[in-house]
Amino acid sequence: MTEGVTERCWFCDTRPADGDPYEVHLHGEVQRTSEPRVHAYMSTTRLTWRKETVLVPRCSLCEKAQQRIGVAVGLYIVLAVVGLFAMVGGLALADRLAPDSPWGALSPILTLGLVIVGFVWLHRRSKAIVREFGMVRDTSDVAQYGRAKQLLDAGWALGEEPPG
C-alpha cells in the first residue's frame, strides 16, 4: 500500500478500512501418504496440508453490522433449540393429559411453523442490516476477494483443515 493511501473496506467499498479485518481461513495442497504398516492388519494414512488466513479489509461500521448478524443467528439458534424442546415437552404433556386429543399432533406442526418463520425473519433481518449499513457485499461473498479467490481457484478450500 502506498503511504498516504488508505485501503477501502471491501464490504461497503466506500469507507476506509478502519475496523478489524475479516479473517478467511483456507486450506490447500492436501496430501495423503500411506505410512509403513505397524502390524500386518493395520496401516495408517498421514494427512498433511497448508493453511492460510486471508485478511479482508473492512470498516468499523461493516464490522458492527456483521456482529449484529452474528447475534441474530445466535438468537435464532437458541430459539430453535428451545422450540424443539418445547415441542417434545408439549407432545409428552399432551399425551399424558389428553391421549385422544388432536392438540398433541398439532404441537410439532406449530413448532416447525415457528422455526420456519424464525428462519425467514433471520434472512430478512440479515439483509436489512446489510442495507442499513450500506454494504454491497457480505461474508458469503468473501470467496470473490483477491487472495482468497486466487487460492480457491488454485484448488484450495474454505476452512482451516480438510474434512475427516
C-alpha positions in Angstrom: 0.0 0.0 0.0 1.3 3.4 -0.9 1.9 5.8 2.0 -0.9 8.3 2.5 -3.4 6.0 0.6 -6.0 4.4 2.9 -7.3 1.0 2.0 -11.1 0.8 1.5 -13.5 -1.6 3.2 -14.1 -4.5 0.8 -17.7 -5.0 2.1 -19.1 -1.5 1.5 -16.5 -0.3 -1.0 -16.8 3.3 0.2 -15.4 3.8 3.7 -11.8 3.5 4.9 -10.9 0.1 6.4 -10.6 1.2 10.0 -12.1 -1.9 11.6 -10.6 -5.3 12.3 -10.2 -7.2 9.1 -12.5 -10.2 8.4 -10.5 -13.4 8.5 -11.0 -16.1 5.8 -9.4 -19.4 6.7 -8.4 -21.6 3.8 -6.5 -24.9 3.4 -4.9 -26.5 0.4 -2.1 -28.7 -1.0 -3.6 -31.6 0.8 -1.5 -34.8 0.6 -2.4 -38.2 1.8 0.6 -40.6 2.3 0.5 -44.2 3.5 2.7 -44.9 6.4 4.5 -48.2 6.8 2.4 -51.0 8.3 2.9 -51.4 12.0 1.1 -54.7 12.1 0.1 -56.9 9.2 -3.6 -55.9 9.7 -3.1 -52.2 10.3 -1.8 -49.4 8.1 -2.1 -45.7 8.6 -2.6 -42.7 6.3 -0.9 -39.4 7.0 -2.8 -36.3 6.0 -0.8 -33.0 5.6 -2.0 -29.6 4.3 -1.1 -26.0 4.2 -3.3 -23.3 5.6 -3.5 -19.6 5.1 -5.6 -16.8 6.6 -6.6 -14.1 4.2 -7.4 -10.7 5.9 -10.3 -8.9 4.2 -10.2 -5.2 4.9 -13.4 -3.8 6.5 -14.6 -0.6 8.2 -15.8 -0.4 11.7 -19.5 0.0 10.5 -19.4 -3.2 8.4 -17.7 -5.0 11.3 -20.5 -3.8 13.6 -23.1 -5.0 11.0 -21.5 -8.4 10.8 -21.5 -8.7 14.6 -25.2 -7.8 14.7 -25.9 -10.5 12.1 -23.9 -13.0 14.3 -26.1 -12.0 17.3 -29.3 -12.6 15.2 -28.0 -16.0 14.1 -27.1 -17.0 17.7 -30.6 -15.8 18.9 -32.3 -17.8 16.2 -30.3 -21.0 17.1 -31.2 -20.6 20.8 -34.9 -20.0 20.0 -35.0 -23.0 17.6 -33.5 -25.3 20.2 -35.9 -24.0 22.9 -38.7 -24.5 20.4 -37.7 -28.1 19.7 -37.5 -28.9 23.4 -40.9 -27.2 23.9 -42.3 -29.4 21.1 -41.0 -32.6 22.7 -42.3 -31.5 26.1 -45.6 -30.5 24.6 -46.1 -33.8 23.0 -45.3 -35.7 26.2 -47.6 -33.5 28.2 -50.4 -33.7 25.7 -50.1 -37.4 25.5 -50.4 -37.7 29.3 -53.2 -35.2 29.8 -55.4 -36.0 26.8 -54.2 -39.0 24.9 -57.1 -38.8 22.4 -56.8 -35.1 21.8 -55.7 -33.8 18.4 -53.7 -31.0 20.1 -50.8 -33.3 20.6 -50.4 -33.8 16.9 -50.5 -30.1 16.3 -47.5 -29.4 18.5 -44.8 -30.5 16.0 -46.6 -28.7 13.2 -46.8 -25.4 15.2 -43.2 -25.7 16.3 -42.0 -26.4 12.7 -44.0 -23.4 11.6 -42.4 -21.2 14.2 -38.9 -22.4 13.2 -39.6 -21.6 9.5 -41.0 -18.2 10.5 -37.8 -17.6 12.5 -35.6 -18.6 9.6 -37.5 -16.2 7.3 -37.1 -13.4 10.0 -33.4 -14.1 10.3 -32.9 -13.9 6.5 -34.8 -10.7 6.2 -33.1 -9.2 9.3 -29.7 -10.0 7.9 -30.5 -8.4 4.5 -31.9 -5.3 6.3 -28.7 -5.0 8.4 -26.6 -5.2 5.2 -28.7 -2.5 3.5 -28.8 -0.3 6.7 -25.0 -0.2 6.9 -24.5 0.3 3.2 -22.8 -3.0 2.5 -22.5 -4.1 -1.1 -21.1 -7.5 -0.1 -21.4 -9.7 2.9 -19.4 -12.5 4.4 -20.8 -15.1 2.0 -19.1 -13.2 -0.8 -15.5 -13.4 0.6 -14.7 -16.2 -1.9 -14.5 -13.4 -4.5 -11.9 -11.3 -2.6 -8.4 -11.1 -4.2 -6.1 -13.6 -2.4 -9.0 -15.8 -1.3 -10.2 -16.1 -4.9 -6.7 -16.9 -6.1 -6.3 -19.7 -3.6 -9.8 -21.1 -4.2 -9.2 -21.0 -8.0 -6.0 -22.9 -7.3 -7.9 -25.8 -5.6 -7.8 -24.6 -2.0 -11.0 -24.8 0.1 -12.6 -22.8 2.9 -11.8 -23.9 6.4 -8.6 -24.4 8.5 -8.4 -28.1 7.7 -9.7 -30.7 5.3 -12.8 -32.7 6.4 -12.2 -36.0 8.1 
